[in-house]
Amino acid sequence: MRADVRWLPTHPPAATPEETYSKVPTHLAIAATLVSTALLIFSLRIYTRIRLLRFFGIDDCLMLVSVSP
């Protein structure tokens, strides 16, 4: 009885586009857009409360503490 030897490729098969495409730049762009939009809205709220309404409540203080690093 003879063992059958199979041919083995010397290099791996080419990667498909799904394997080589990275979604990291897209995710970073989405995250940066959402964070900057949230900070803009927060800044406008603080500006409105301080300059226009002249009332800065405890909720605004808590928001300010939560945003600061």
Secondary structure, 3 states (H helix, E strand, C coil): CCCCCCCCCCCCCCCCHHHHCCCHHHHHHHHHHHHHHHHHHHHHHHHHHHHHCCCCCHHHHHHHHHHCC
